[in-house]
Amino acid sequence: MMTDLSSQLASPAEIGRASRLNDAAGRYIEHAKASLPKGCRLDGLKIVIDCANGAAYRVAPSAIWELGAEVIRLGCDPDGVNINEGCGSTHPQELCEAVVRHGADLGIALDGDADRMLLVDETGHLIDGDQILGLIARSWAKAGRLATSSVVATVMSNMGLERFLADGGLKLERTSVGDRYVVERMRENGANVGGEQSGHVVLSDFATTGDGLLAALQVLAVLIEDGRPASEVCRVFSPYPQLLKNIRFSGASPLRLPEVQAARDDVVAQLGQKGRLVLRESGTEPLVRVMVEAEHESDVQQAVNAMCDAINSAHVAA
């Protein structure tokens, strides 16, 4: 039986109107520039930026150039299929080499949709999302811009970040892996800084999700204020040794087996307050991800081996 819905349809005048935003890129660039402290410019800096042949290939280099920096562009020639292809934050090797070759002050690596960002210091070494979160959180706390006394990150963030924040009177709140979980927690507790070790940085004062350019500009503001090179400014803590291994399985998850749960409890007890164990299943493959971090490399390797052996043995026995 068909129902006549014509009486529920909106009249043409009530549907709304479409309009074209002719200068969306220009508006975004101005928004990004306005995120910097008043009067802050990038004059005198040489910056290499790799846009991964993706969404920010025009706006990100333009914004940095308009702020006064000398800009060297990589990954800014999209052809429809080369997004993230050997470039950007997922493949930063070329950027690391380019920063050293050009004598640049900083390298910025975005991913294809520009919500993820990693940095490269003047020596060609990568700076991950944990260091970036720590740097921004400390800067904003000092300036009175941090909305709460907490920063939100995932279970994968390094314990070094947690200890660094604690030394500054701040708390690290952990969520499941995924920037959507980070954003949810930030909305719940009112935090305005959060992100992931992988380079997603969410600054809710300016955006509702990760934005690589906005995060990079906040780091550049600290560099300008501090006056020291990125290798000194952007490494705010010494990371704990961390190791991640993937164990493939078939059938039911081995994490539900009593033997594996007992092994997990033993490893956690052995690590105590000086380390962490994270077990999680992949959402796309039959994999168990085993991550351990601790103060000493030998403890990390021993704990990972013990956990992986327990998972493999229990799964074979099952």
N, C-alpha and C positions, 0 to 999 in steps of 0.2 A: 504494500500500500504506500503510495507516494503522498507526501505532505506538502501542501502549498505554503512556501516560506516567503512569498512575495511581500506579505504584510510586515515582515520583520527586516526587510532590506532598507538600508539608509538611502535617503534621497541624494542625488548628485551633489547638492550643495553642502551636505553634511559629511561627505566622504573625506574631505581634506584636500590639500593641494601639494603638489610636488614642486620642488625648486632645485636648481643646480647651484652647488657651491663652487664657484669658479676658482677660488684661491685657497683651497683646503690646505695645500702644502705650505703656503705662506703663513696661514693662520697657525698651523702646527709649529712651524719654526719659531714664530714669535712667542708662542706658549712655552716652548722649550727654553728659549733664551730668558724668559721672564722667571724661570725657576731658579736662576742664579741669584745670589745676594745682589742688592742694588749696587751698581757701579762696577761689578766684577767683569773683567774682560780677560781674554786669553792671549793678548799681545805678547809676542816673543816666544811663544811655544810652537814647537814643530810636532805635529800629531799625524800618525799614520792610522787611517781608519779602514777597516775591512767590513763592507756591508753585505757580504755573502750573496751578492747578486740578487738581493731581496728587496723587501718593502721600503727600507730606508736609504736606498742607494742614492737618492737625490737630496732628501731633506737633512740627513745626519751630517754629511760633509758640508752642506751649505750653512747649517746652523753654526757649526764650529768655525768655519771661515768668516762668517759675518761677525763673530765675536773676536776676530783679530788673529786667530792662529794661522800658521802655515799648514796646509792640509795636503797630505799625500794619500791618494785614493787607491784602494784595492777592492775587488769584488763589486765594482760599480758598473758592470756591463751586462745586465740581464738579457737573456735571449729567449726566455720562456721555459727553458729546461735546465739551466745551469745553477739554479738556486742551491746554495749550500754545497756546491760541487767543488770539493778540494779547497774550500775557503770558509771564512767566517769563524764563529766561535766553536764550531764542531771540528774544524780543521785549521788551527791557528799557526801551523808551522811557518807558512809563508809570511805571515804578519810578524812573527818573532824575528825572522831573518831581515825583513824590511826595516824594522825599527832600528836595528843595529847598523844596517847598511846606510841608512839615511841620517844617522845620528839624531834620531827623534827623541823627544822627551817622553812620549807615551804612545802606546798602540791601543786601539779600541777595536774589539772584535764583536760584531753583532751576528745574530743568526738570521735566517731567512725572513721571519716575521718580526724581527727586531725587538722581541720581548726579552731576549736573553743577551747578556753582555759579559765578556771577560776582558781583562786588561793585560797589557804587556809593558813591563818597565823598560827603562832605557838600556838595560843590559840584555834584553831579549827574553826575560823570564816571565812566565804567566803569573797572573794574580787572579785567584778564583773568587767566587761569589761570597765565600765566608769572610775573606779579608775585606772585600768591598762593603759587606754589611757591617762589619766591625768599625771600619773607618767612618762610614756615614753616621752610624749610631753614636759614636763618640763625638763627632763634630756637631751633630744636632743636639746632643745632650748638653754640650758645652755652651751652645748658643741659645738654649732654652726652647728649642724647636721640637724636641722629642715629646710626643703626646702622652706617653706613659713611661713607666720605668722598665718596659719590656720590649724585646725584639722577637719577632716570630720567624722561625726557620723549621726545617724538617729534621727527621731523625738522622739524616745523612750528614748534617752539619758537624764539623769537627769539634771535639771537646775543647780544643784550644780557644775557639770562639766563645764558648760558654764560660770558660775561666776568665778570659779577657774582659767580657762584659761584667762578670761578677766583681772583678777588681774595681770596676768603675761604678759599682752600685746598681748595675742593670741586670735584668733576668732574661735568659733565653728560653722562650716557650717553643716546644717542639710539636710538630704535627706529622701526619703521614706524608709520604713523598707525593709531591704534586703542588704546583703553585695555587691551584684552586683551594686546597686545604689551608694553605698559608693565608690566602685572602679571607677565607671564612673566619679563621681565628682572629685576624686583624680586625674584622668588623665586629666580632663578638666582644673583644676587650678594648677596642678603641686605639690600638697601636697604629702608628703611621710609618713604620719601617719593618719590612719583612722580606723573605726571599729564600733562595736555595743556593747550595754550594755550586750548582751547575751554572749559575749566572743570572737566574731570574731574580730581579730586585724590584720589589713593589714599594713605591713611595706614594702613599694614598693622599698626601697633600696635593699631588699633581695629577694622579691617574688612578684608575680603578684596577689596573692590572700591571704586569711588568712592562717596563719601557726602558730599553737599553740606553737610548740617548739621554734621557732624563737622569738615569743613574750615573752615567759617565760624566755628565756635567757637574753633578754634585761632588764627584771625586776631583775633577779639575778645579773646582772652587777651593777645595782643601789644598791642592798643590800650589795654587796661586798664593793663598794666604800663608802657607808654611814656608815656601821658598826653597825647600830641599828637593832632591830628585825623587822620582816615583819609587825607586828601589828602597828608599828609606821611609817615605811617607806611607806607602800603601801596604806595607807588611807590618800589621799592627800586633800580630801574635805569632808565636812559633807553633805550627800545627802538630798535634799528636800523630805518631805513626798510625796509618790507617790502611787496611787491606780489605778488598772486596773480592769474593769468589762466587761463581755461579755453579750450582749443582743441578744438572738436568735429571728429571724423573719421569716416570710414566705411571698412569693410574692415579690413585688417591694421593693427596698431599702427604709427604713424609712428616710434615710438621705436626700432624695429629697423632703420630705414633708415640706411645709412652716412652720408648727408649730414647727418642730424640728429645722429648720434653725433659727427661731426666738429665741428658747430656747438656742441654741448654742451662738448666739450673746449676749444674756443676761449673760450667764455664763462667756464668754470671758471678757465682760465689768466689771463684778464683780471681776474677778481675777486680771485684770489690768496687771501691770508689775511684780506683785509678784507671778504669777502662769501661768500655761499653760493648755490648753485643747486640746487633740488630739482625733479625731473621725476618725475611718477607718473601712472599711469592710474587713472581712477575705477573702482571696483569694481562700479558699478551703471549707468554710462552710457558711451557711446563718447566719452570726454573725456580729454584730456591736461591735467594741471594743472601750470602753470609757476609756480614761486615763486622769487623772488630777493630777497635782502636784502643790504644793504651799508651802509657808513658814510655814504655820500652818496646823496641821492635821485636825482641825475642818473645815477649809475652803475646804480642799480636799474632805472630806466626804460629805459636803453639796453640793458641785458642782457636784460630781458624782451622788448623789441621784437625784438632780434636772434634770440632763441630762438623766439619765435612766428613770425617771418617764415620762419625755416628750416624749421619744422614745416609751415607752410602751403605753402611752395614745394615741398618734397620730397613732400608728400602729393599735391599736384596733379600733379606730374610722374610720380608712380607710377601 
